[in-house]
């Protein structure tokens, strides 16, 4: 007799949307971010009632929280076309001109990593966002002249993980500036259960909660871990994801109960064991574990700081008392007697 706590997957009719289907398509299906969803739902409904383009939206927050998903949901809710690009792709003004010249009325134009737009491309984007026109330079030298081409009103959505790098003039042209917050365990459990149904995998509620605890508050990581646990369940178990199967699979991938992976653990053990808890410089840590300093600073450190395991100080990185306790390492004295050096 099947376990009552097991949630069976519903068969999906369209296998072509296997990967993309994990993303919700409606605002009501989007889990979490209640305040943000309320603001968006009001703006979307108001735009629909007026039959106008919605205000430009800037979404910011850590990676993997659903900025791209929300952009596609906005287009779906408005019932308009959805065009997407990213800041690094737009290397020349001509690249942006080509896209903007094909924009239709009320269309949603999504720019990921908008903080990486080049200055001259960003300058051209200003007039499109504010005045709904594209300025094209014709000719060169003294005979050059500017033609201003009108555009239909559209909705631009920018996404960034680093709001501070978005220039003030660009940020000021967005009517809605919304921050995505990390998810709690309950919200992530709902996301894992929903993804389990879409992946047609049988998953226990306790197993979904275990995955939710280890995914660093990020739906993208939760879905990635679910796929790895599903693979383990199909190969080493009977295909059903129970709590024991989830724990074993996650341990096999070196994802601990806090969601720390192998690199996280290397960083902390380097600080704790090699440098007695610090302070130690970022470049020294990077050299010790053969990783780029920028990757450590932007990808790994924020979560370690959120957990209270690491502090950034003027002298360098320092492990906290909680880190010594979690990794079961006894703190060593920072200074030795000079006589003991000889």
KOLGUFI-399931 format. One record per residue (C-alpha): residue in three letters; x, z, y. Coordinates in steps of 0.2 Angstrom, whole numbers, plus 5000, padded with zeros to 4 digits. Example, Ala and Ser with C-alpha at 12.3 -4.5 7.8 and 13.67 -1.06 7.14 Angstrom:
BEGIN
ALA506250394978/SER506850364995/
# end
This chain:
BEGIN
UNK500050005000/UNK500849955017/UNK501350095029/UNK500050125042/UNK501450135055/UNK501949955052/UNK501349825064/UNK501149655056/UNK501649495065/UNK500349365070/UNK500749185065/UNK501049085080/UNK500348905080/UNK501748825090/UNK503548845083/UNK504248735096/UNK504048885109/UNK504949005097/UNK506249065109/UNK505349035126/UNK503849115118/UNK504649295119/UNK504349285138/UNK502649325144/UNK501749195154/UNK500449295163/UNK500749445175/UNK499549555164/UNK500649525149/UNK502249575158/UNK502649755153/UNK503249885166/UNK503649865185/UNK501949915189/UNK502249935208/UNK503049765209/UNK501649685199/UNK500349755210/UNK501249675226/UNK501449515217/UNK499649505211/UNK498949535229/UNK500149395236/UNK499649275222/UNK497749305224/UNK497849295243/UNK498749125241/UNK497549065229/UNK496049115239/UNK496749025255/UNK497348875245/UNK499048895253/UNK500848915247/UNK501349095243/UNK502649175254/UNK504449155248/UNK505049295236/UNK506749375233/UNK506949465217/UNK508449575214/UNK509049705201/UNK510249715186/UNK510349565174/UNK509049555160/UNK507549635168/UNK506449485170/UNK506849395187/UNK506749225179/UNK505249275169/UNK504349335184/UNK504749175194/UNK503949065180/UNK502449185179/UNK502149165198/UNK502048975196/UNK500948995181/UNK499749105190/UNK499748995205/UNK499448845194/UNK500848745202/UNK502448645197/UNK503948755193/UNK505748685197/UNK507248785194/UNK509148785198/UNK510548905202/UNK511748945216/UNK513348885208/UNK512548715203/UNK512148675222/UNK513948625227/UNK513448495240/UNK512148475254/UNK511648315245/UNK511248415229/UNK509948525238/UNK509348375248/UNK508948285232/UNK507948425225/UNK506948475241/UNK506448285244/UNK505548295228/UNK504648465231/UNK502748445230/UNK501448545240/UNK501348735235/UNK502648705222/UNK503748855216/UNK505648815218/UNK506748945209/UNK508548975214/UNK509449095202/UNK511049185208/UNK510549135226/UNK511949245232/UNK513249115226/UNK512548975237/UNK513948895247/UNK513848925266/UNK513548745271/UNK512148725258/UNK511448895263/UNK511348835281/UNK510348685276/UNK509148795266/UNK508648895281/UNK507648755289/UNK506848715273/UNK506248895270/UNK505748925288/UNK505248765296/UNK504848665280/UNK505948515285/UNK507548445278/UNK508948385290/UNK509948235284/UNK511548175293/UNK511647985294/UNK513247905298/UNK514947975302/UNK515948015317/UNK515347985335/UNK513847875329/UNK513248005317/UNK511448065319/UNK510248185311/UNK508548145304/UNK507348285301/UNK506148245287/UNK504548355285/UNK504248445269/UNK502548505261/UNK502448695261/UNK503148775245/UNK503648945238/UNK505448975236/UNK505949115224/UNK507749185224/UNK508549295211/UNK510149395213/UNK510949545204/UNK511949585220/UNK510749595235/UNK512149645246/UNK512949475244/UNK511449385251/UNK511749355269/UNK510549435282/UNK509949265289/UNK509449205271/UNK508649375266/UNK507649375282/UNK506749215277/UNK505949295262/UNK504249365265/UNK504349475249/UNK505949565244/UNK505649655227/UNK506749765217/UNK506649765198/UNK507049945190/UNK507749985173/UNK506350005160/UNK505950175151/UNK505850195132/UNK503950175131/UNK503950015140/UNK505349945130/UNK504549995114/UNK502949895119/UNK504149745123/UNK504949765106/UNK503349775097/UNK502649615106/UNK504249525102/UNK504149575084/UNK502349495083/UNK503049335091/UNK504449325079/UNK503249355065/UNK504249505059/UNK503449665052/UNK504149815062/UNK503750005061/UNK503350085078/UNK504750215075/UNK506050065072/UNK505449985089/UNK505750145098/UNK507450165090/UNK507849985097/UNK507150035114/UNK508250185115/UNK509850085112/UNK509549935123/UNK510150005140/UNK508449995148/UNK508549805147/UNK507249695139/UNK508449555136/UNK509649665126/UNK508049735117/UNK507549565111/UNK509349525106/UNK509549685096/UNK507849645088/UNK508449475082/UNK510049555074/UNK508949695066/UNK507749555059/UNK509249465052/UNK509849625043/UNK508149665037/UNK507949485029/UNK509649485021/UNK509949675016/UNK508149735015/UNK506349665011/UNK506149585028/UNK505249735035/UNK506049835049/UNK505850015046/UNK506750155055/UNK508150165042/UNK508449975043/UNK508449975062/UNK509750125062/UNK510850045049/UNK510849875057/UNK511249945075/UNK512650055068/UNK513349905060/UNK513449815077/UNK514249965084/UNK512750005096/UNK512650195097/UNK511150305101/UNK511450285120/UNK511650095118/UNK513550095121/UNK514349945112/UNK516149925106/UNK516849885124/UNK515950035132/UNK516650145119/UNK518450075121/UNK518350105140/UNK517850285138/UNK519050325124/UNK520450245134/UNK520050355149/UNK519750515138/UNK521150495126/UNK522550395134/UNK522350465152/UNK521550635148/UNK519950595157/UNK520750515173/UNK520850475186/UNK521450305181/UNK521450145190/UNK520249995185/UNK521749875182/UNK522550005171/UNK520950015160/UNK520749825160/UNK522549805154/UNK522349935141/UNK520849855132/UNK521249675137/UNK519749645147/UNK519449575165/UNK519349705179/UNK517849615187/UNK516949615170/UNK517249805168/UNK516649845186/UNK515149735186/UNK514549735168/UNK515049895159/UNK515350025173/UNK513650035180/UNK512850095164/UNK514150215160/UNK513950295178/UNK512050295175/UNK512250395159/UNK513350515168/UNK514850485158/UNK515950405172/UNK516350435190/UNK517150315203/UNK518250415215/UNK519550365228/UNK520950405215/UNK520150305201/UNK518950315187/UNK518650495180/UNK517750545164/UNK516450685166/UNK516250845156/UNK514750755148/UNK515850615142/UNK517050745133/UNK515550825125/UNK514750665119/UNK516350595112/UNK516850765104/UNK518550765113/UNK519350925119/UNK519950905137/UNK521850925138/UNK522751005153/UNK523150875167/UNK524850945171/UNK526251015160/UNK527551135164/UNK529151035170/UNK530251125157/UNK529151055143/UNK529750875148/UNK531450905142/
# end
